[in-house]
């Protein structure tokens, strides 16, 4: 049963003020949540503590915090259960508590019984009856007729002083309602609700009918959110979105001198585009079924503002234009930093995290003669701005945040853009390891990885000559290891080959030189040992290490067959670190592809343009939404402390709703 953040409670509406202090903190208890088992200690991820103040500002707030009221109830009941003057069973003690808080809650609602043309004692009976929610009036009358303490608190000396059943029925059904106008009736109803919640949160049991009406039993600690009403879950998500908008998007600007649209509305426009699968220009005609057109930005303006020369693409354009305006890349770096800063406050980076780097491509889907395309056909190895981005992200399931992205105008910029993203990592994350696929692995890129992860990086080795030889000459059920291989780096990395199908493989160490000496001819097209000629099967065609360690290396399974092993480059040394400790953790890298899939298919606004600024803007907006999705599903919601399980369409809908409903 996981613990959650404490509820700091200030209560000015208590039925028995002398029994407890008005300000106290209550621990919260949560049930295990099957959908959160892979996300770590979700219930501890909250910024400081939950704050509750009573009287609440309105009845809606009381309903939204029912699950927290249940936490207060359990704590106060257990603290005081032995000290109550009557049994805590929803009967006499409950009635007295309701009557004790009646005047306070009526004051909150600014309603005075003295102004009504009805005896005060009868008003109290009507109030108590409403608070008890009896099945019948007859049953209620018979109930209070036998409770001397309650009669005394109502103002009657004995049961004989109590008016007749019909008199009290008319008071409840006709007299009191006739005395109240519509606003006063609303105030009376609200006062009854306030009284019930005040009594319940102070540890007093309520009648079963009352508990069923307000859902108290359903959210009794330990809390499992499945029983929380849908409206509360929606409020929790809106609270998340509003917090994230307030905390993260401030750095975004189009540099308009007198903007008429709040940037929150532009965020809503992008969310609606991703949600409905329509271009930003047509969002207005889709979203205006639920929101007024005046609060929905015109999508045509987005393209104009982003393309404008006043908004530089990246740092190179800033330097070229000698401007102090922040580029798109700088603005979104600040946005992603703000999101990560919020995640840090929630406790996501207390442990080292594993990272991955990958390349992400967006294919152009427009017609070849589209007026927005001004380029020759794409060649096989073409790397253009509208197609390829480098993405750096955390791959641990507990904290799967995307740290940043950069557009690659050409392959040679890959190391530079990773170096540009390194400060974000250094400011927030202690790196356990960094993983990357074999694509475009240059020496400069390896040095960039070292700048982020030190020696704890692993990449799938490109199939260059020494790597092919290492895989070819490593026997099955063995890990091959070359301590240093040349890769045009500041210092030489190690190469490791690991068998695909093996258990507990033994380590065998080669040098790059002996591998090359054992391959006097070009082996580019050879794939297995049988491809060698008889002359090449001589002892000179095998590395000396094999002859030193095995009596008949030529007969070893796997020798001469490069397909039995995969290979990696790393700065991790063997045998200090096992080969399996490189091979198996590497497969966590797939998580970056899952994040990219979310970015591309779940959160990407529809931008049908080949303009590199628009494309980069859209990718970063999608990363922003993906990071929000990660945070929301792995932490307690602000204010209400709920664990939400949110799909991407629900998040996008909530972003749109907050943006177009609360435009200030």
N, C-alpha and C positions, 0 to 999 in steps of 0.2 A: 504494500500500500504506500505509494510515493507521497511525500510531503510536498506541499506547494508553498508559495510566499505567504507571509502573515497578512491578515486583514487588520489594518489599523482603523479602529472604530471609535467614533465620537458620537455618543447617544444622549440626546437631551429629552427623549421621550421614553422614560422607563417606568414600569408599573409600580416598582418598589424601590425608589431611589436610594434608600438607606442600605440596600443589600449589596450594592456593587458600585465601583467607580464609573463615571460617565465616559472615561477614555481608557481603552485597553487594546491589546493586540491579541489576535486569535490565530492559532496555527490552522492551516487548511489541509484537508486529506482528500486524496484522489484515488480512484480505483485504477487498476491496470487498464491500459487502453490498447487493444490488440492492433490497432492501426498505427501505433506510435512506437512499437517495440524496437524498430531499427533506428529511431531518431535520438536515442540517448535520453538524458534526464530532462524531458520536456517541461515537467512541472517546476523545475528550478529556474527556467529561463524566463525571467520577468524582471523588469526594471524597477528595482527597489521593492515596494510593497503595495498591496491593494488598499485603497483608501475608501472608507465609507463614512458618511456623515448623516445623522438623523436628527431632526426630520429631513427626509429626502426632499429635493426641490419639487417633485411632482410624483403622481402615482405611477406613471410610466417607468420612472427610475426604480421604484419599488419592485415592479414586476420583472424588470430586467435583471435585478440583483437577487432574485428568489434563491438561486443556488448558493449565494453568499450568505443570505439570511439563514439558510439551513446550517451552514458552518457555524455561525454565531449561536444558533439555537443549541446545537450539540455541545459546544464548549460551555455555554452558560448553564445548561441543564446538568452537565456532569459536575460543574463547579458547585452548584447550590442545591442539588436534588435532595439532600438530607436535611436541609434547613427550612424547607417550605412549611408554612403553618397548616397546609392542607395537602392532601394527596395530589400529586402532579399527574392528573389523569384526564384533563380536558373538561373538568366539571367545575366545582366551587372555586378552585384556585384561578382557573381561566376567567370565570365570571368577574371575580373581584379585580383581577388585573385589567380587564377591559374597562370596567367602571373607573378604575384608578387613572387610566390614561385618557378617558373620554374628554375631559375639559381641555387637556393639552392639545389633542388632535383637532378639536373643534376650533381652538384658537389659531392653530396653523392654517386652517381653512377659512378663518375669519367668519365663523358662524357661532351665534350666541343663542342658547335656548331661552334666555330671558326676554328676547325680542319676539318670541313666538307666543301665540295665544293658546298655550297648552301647558298643563301642570308639569313642572320640572320632573317630578317623579315618574310620570307617564312617559315623558320624553326619554328618560333613562331606560325604562323598560323596552321601549321601541328600539333604542340603540343597541341594547344587549341582545334583543331578539335577532336583529340584523346580523350581529357579530357571531351569533351561535348557528345561524342558518338551520333552524329545526325543520324536520319534515312536515310537521303540522303545528298549527297554533295551539290546538288542544294539548298536544304533547309538551310544548314549551310551557304552557300555563301550569300544567300539573308538575312540571320539573321545578320551576322557581317557587311554587307554592310550598314546597317542603324544604327549602334552603334558607334557614334563618340568617346566616351571615350575609347572603346575597340580598335578602329582603332588607336587612338593616342598611346595607350600603346603598340600596335604592331609595331609602328614606322611609320605609315602612317598619313599624314597631313589631308587627307580627303578621302572620298570614291572613288574619281577619281584617287587617287594614288594606289588604291588596284589593284593588277594584275587581269587578267580575270579569270573567273571561271575555264576554262579548264587548265590554267597555274597552278592554285592552286591544281586542282585535280591531275595533273601529279606529282606535288611536293609531295602530300600525298601518292599517289599510287606507284610512281616509283622513283622519284629523291632521296627523303630521304632514302627509303629502300636500294637503290643501294649504297648509301654512307656508309652504316653501315654493318660491318661484323656481324656474328651471335652473338658474345658476346656484341657488341655495340647495336644491336637490342634489346637484352635482357635488357641491361641497359636503353635504351630509354623507353621500355615498363614499366620497374620498376619505372622509374622517373615519368611517367604519373600517375601510381598508387599512388606513394608517394604524388604527388601534390593533387590528389583528396582527399586522406585521410587527408592531412594537412588542406585543405580548409574546409572540412566537420567537423572535430573535433573542429575547431575554430568557429563553430556556423553558418556557411554560408550554406544556402540551396543549394542542388545540383539538376541538371536536373533530371526529373523522370526516364529517361533511365539509368542514372548513378546510382541512388538509387536502381533500380531494379537489375542491374548487380552485385552490391556489397552487396545487402541485407540490406541496411541501414534501410529501412522502417520496415522490419520484426523484428528488434531488438530495435526499438524505445522504450525508457523507458516509463512506468515501464516494466522491462524485464520479459518475460516468456520464459523459455529456450526451449520450444517446437520449436520455430522458429530458434534456433541456429543451424548452419550446423553440420552435423554428424562429420565431421573432427575435428571441434572445441571441440565437446564433447569427442571424442577419445583422443585428446591432453590433455584435462582437467583430464581424468582418468589416462593417463600415468604420468602426473605431480603428481597426488596423489600417485601413486605407487612408483615413484622415491623418493618422499619426505619420504614416510613411510619406504622404504628400507633404505634410508640414516639415518633416525632418530631412527630406532628401532632394526635392526638385528645385529648391531655391537657386542653385547655380545656373539653371537653364534660362537663357534669354535669347531673343532674336534682335536685341539692340534697337527696338522701336522706341522713338522718343516719347510717344503718348499712347501706350498700348491700351486698347479698349477691352481686351480679353485677358482674363487671369490665366496664368500658365496651367493652373489646375484643369481648366477647360480643355486645353490642348492635350493634356495627358488623357482626359476622358475621350477625346476624339481618336487618339491612337488606340486606346483600349477598345472602343466600339468598332474600329476598322478591323482589328484582330479578331474580335468576337464574331462579327457578322460576315467576315470575309469579303468586305467591300472596300473600295478605294476611299481614301479620306475625303475625296470630293463628294461622295455620295452618302456619307454618314448622316448628314442632315435629313435626307429623305427616308432614312431608316429609323433613326432615333427619335424623330419628331412624333412618332406614334405614342411615345411615353413622356417626352419632355418638350417644352416649348422651343421653337426654332431659335429664339433669341439667345438661348444659353449655349447653343451648339456652334462652335466656330466653323467658319466656311473652310472647307478643305483646300480650296484653291489658294488661300493665303499661306498655308503651310509650305507648299512647294516654293512659292515666291520668296518667303522669308528665309528658308534654308539655303536656297540657291544664291541669295543676295551676296554681293561682295563684302558686305559689312560683317558677315559671319564666316570667318576663315575655317578651312577644313582641318588643319593640323598646325603643329608648331612650325613647320617649314614655311607655310603660307604666312603665319604671323611674322616670322623673321623677314620674309621677302617683302611684305607690305609695310613693315615697320609700324605695326599697330599694337596698341595695348589691349585690344579686345581679345577675349579668350576664344580659342578655337573650339570647334565641336568636340575634338578629342579631349581638350582640357576641361570643358564643361562637364562632359560625362565622366571623366576621371573623378571630378569633385562629387558628382552625384553618386557614383559607385562607392566612393570613400564614405560618403554620408550614410549609405545603406550599411556598409560594413562597420562603421562606427556604432550604429544602432545595434547591429548583431553583436558587437563586442560588449556593449552594455548589457545585453541579454545573456552573456556568458558563453558564446559560441567558440571563442578562440582561447579558451583556457588550456587546451591540450594541443600539441603539434598536429598539423594537418598535412595530408598528402595532396599534391597538386598535379595537374596534367596540362599539357599544351597540345593544341590540335589546330588544324587548318579547317576552315569552314567556308563553303562555297555557296553562292546564290547564283543559279543559272538564269540567264535572261530569257523570259518567256514571251516577249513581244515579237511582232512580225519583223522579218529581216529588213523590210523597207520602212519600218516605223520612223517617224520624223525625229524621235528622241535618240536614235542610234546614228552615230557618225563614226564608223570604224570599219575596217576590213573584216572579213570572216575570222573567227577565232581559230588560231592554229592549235595543234595538239598540246603544246606546252605553254600556251598563252596564260599569263597570270594578270588579269586586268582588275581595275579597282572595283568594278561592280560584281566581281565574282569571288574574290578570295580575301578572307580575313583570318588573322591569328587570334585564337581565343585561349585565355588562361583562366583556369578555374580550380576550385577545390573539388576533389572527387570522393571525399568521405561522405557517406550517406547522412551522417549527423549534421553536416554543414555544407551542403552542396551549392555554394555560392560561385557565381562567375565573377572573377576579379576584374576583368577588363578585356577589351578587344582592340585590334588595330587593323586597318585596311592595308593590304600588301599591293602596292603599285607594281612591284616586280619581286622576283624571288630573293634578290640580294638584300631586301629590306627586312627579311624575317628576323635575323638576329637583333637588328636595331630596335624593332618594335617590341620584342620581348624584353629588351633592356629598359625600354621606356616604361613598361608595366611593372618592373621589379620594385620600385619604391612603394607601390600599393601593398605588395606582399610583405615587404620588410616592415611596414608600419603596423600591420595587423596580425600577421600569421607567423607562428614558429613552424618552419617547414620540416616535416618528417621525411618526405621524399618528393621528387618531381619526376614524372613520366612523360614520354613523348613517343610518337610513332616514328617510323623510319624515314618519313618524307622530308626532303630538303635538310638533312642533318649535316651541317657543315661544321668546321672547327669553330667558326665565330659563334654559331648557335650554341654549341656545347659550352663555350665560355660564358655566354649569356645565361645558360642554365646554372652554371657554377655561381654566377652572381646572385642567384635566387636561393639555391639549395646547397651551396657548398659542395661537398663530395657526395651528397645523397641524391643523386640523379641517376635515372636509368632510361635509356632509349633503345628501341628496337634497332639493331644494327643494319644499316643499308647493306645490300649484298655486294660489297666491294671485294676485291681479290682475297685479302687476308681473312675476311669473314667467311667467304666461301670455303677457303682451305681449312679454317678452324672447324667448320661444321662437317666438312668432308672427312677429316681425319680423327674426329672425336668418336670413339666407339659408343655403341649403345650402352645404356646404363652407366654412362660416365658424363661428368660435366667437364667441358674443356675450358681452359683459362689461359689467356695471354696477358701478362701484367701490363705491358705497354704496347700500344699500336699507334702508328703515325696517323694523325688526322688533322693536321694543320691547326693545332691548338696551342695555347700557351704552355700546357703540359699534356703529356700523352695519356689518354684514357686506357682503361683495361677493356678486354673483350671476353665475353663469357658465352659459351654455347651450352644449351641445356636440352636434354632429350625430351621429346614429346611424350613418349610412353615409357616411363621408368619409375621405379620406386627406390629411394635412397641411393642416388647415383654417386659413384666415387669420383673424386677430383683428379684430373690429370692436367699438368701444366706444360704449356708449350712456350716457345718464343716465336715472335713474328718471323725472325730470320730463318729458323729451321723449317717453318711451314713453307716459306717461299723457296728454300733450297730443295725441298721435297717435291716441288712442282716445276720442273725445268721447262715444261712446255705450257702453252696456253690452255688453261682449263675452263675457259669461259663457257664452252658449250657442253662440258662434261657434267653429268649429274649423278653418276654412280661409279663404283670401283671397276665394274666390268667394262667401262668405256676405255680404260687404260689399255695400252698395248702390252704385249708380254715383256718388252724391254722396260716399260715403265713400272712393271711389277717387281723390279729388282729392289734390293734393300735400300738403294739410293732414293727410290720414289716414295718412301715413307719417312715421316719425321723420326729423328733419332730417339726421341722420347718413347715412341711406341716400341722400338726394339729394346730399349733399356728396361721397360716395365713388363713386356709380354714376350713369351717364348715364340709365338707364332702370330704376330700382329696382322698378317695378311688375311688370316682366317677369322678375325674378329668381326662379329656382326656390327654393321653400321659403318665400318671403316670403308671409305670410298663412296659413301652415300650421304650427300649433304641434306637430304630431305628428312633425316631422322632427328635433326636438331633445329632449334631456333637459336638466335644469337642476339646479344645485347652489348651495348657500350655503357660503361659506368666508371665512376671514380671509386666505387666500393671495392675493397680488396678482398681476395679470397686467399686462404681459407678463413680469415677472420669473419667474413660474412658468407653464409652458405649460398650455393647456387640457387637452391630453392627459394631462399630469401630474396632473390632478385627476380626469378622467373614467375612465381605465383603472385606476389604483390603487383607485378606489372599489369596483370589482367584487371586490376582496379581501374586502369586507364579508360576502359570502355565507358565509365560513368561520365566522362567529358563528352562523349558522343551522345549520351542520353540527354545531357544538358543542352547540347547543340540542337538536338532534335526538338526539345521543348522551345528553344529560342526560335527555331525556324518554323515549326508547324503549329505551335500553340499560342505564341505571344507576338508573332511578327505582324505589325500592321501592313496592309496591302499598299505597296508603293510601286506602281508600274512605271518606273523610270530607270534609265541607265546612269543617271547622274550620281557620281560617287558620293557627293555630300548627302543626298537624300538616302542613298542606300546605307551609308554609315550611320546616319541618324536613326533610321528604322531598326538597324541591328542593335544599337545601344538602347533604344526604348524597349525592345524585346528582352534584352538582358536585364534591364531595370525591373520589368514585370516578373521575369523568371526568378530574380533574387527576392522580390517581395513574396512570391509563391513559396520559396524555400523557407523564408523566415516565418511566415504565417503558419505553415504546417508543422513547425518544429519548436514553437514557443507558445507561452500563454498569451492570450489576447490582452491588449491594454484595457485597463479599467475593470473588465469583468473576469479576467483570469480563466478563460475557457480554452480548451484544446480544440482547435478547429481542424477539420479535414476538408480542405477546399480544393475543388477541381479548377482547372484553368478557366473554363467558361464562367464559373461562379465568381472567380476573382475579377475577371474582366468586366462582368456585369456590375459588380460592386464598385469598381473604379469609375465606370461610366456614371453610376448612380450618385456617387459622392461628388463627382465633378460637375454634373449637370443639375444637381439639386441644391448644392451649397456653393454658390458662386460669389458670395459676399457682395 
